């Protein structure tokens, strides 16, 4: 992420802000800004992971994907077997 910062304002519930202040006082972050920025980064990463997971879930139900995966598996079966034998120290 960029190190360039932009000042902005957020309205937070009082109890959430108190919890942020307690976390900062306990040494979990150097400042409110740092804690909020880390929390936002984690949330955005979580959303990105969820989107990727959803795409993989859709692939599980996609007949075209299954056909393509099977074709790739069959195409590279000999090379995969040869690579395994080489890795195990056997001659191909």
C-alpha angles and dihedrals in degrees: 000000000000120000090212108108131205122199115237139158130238130188110221132181109263094241091052092051090049090052090050090052091049091051091051092047089050089056098251090126136008093235146356088261093055093048094047092045091051091047091051092048090052092048093049091047089050091052091049091050090049091053091050091047090051090052091051090047090053089051089057089062097040114103092195090056091050091050092050093046091050091049091051091047092051093044094053099034094105093046091048091051091047092049091050092051091049092049090052091051096252125131114252 
